[in-house]
Amino acid sequence: MVLPVSFFLALALALVSYTLGQGGPVAGLVFFGVFFTGIVIKVLEPLLHKAKPLLPERFRP
């Protein structure tokens, strides 16, 4: 669910950036920056679940 949400969020932010007059390259950087962040979160999710038992008790949810 992270990838579709990050995709549409990136698309919306790129559209807002473009309509505010930032230009196409800046809108592209915004799009790929937000989308890449969503991909990184998706890739690191299993590592975060493996690290939960190693955290001290006060940092666990």
Protein Blocks (a to p, Z undefined) as FASTA:
>chain_A
ZZmmmmmmmmmmmmmmmmnonojklmmmmmmmmmmmmmmmmmmmmmmmmmmmmpcfklpZ
Z
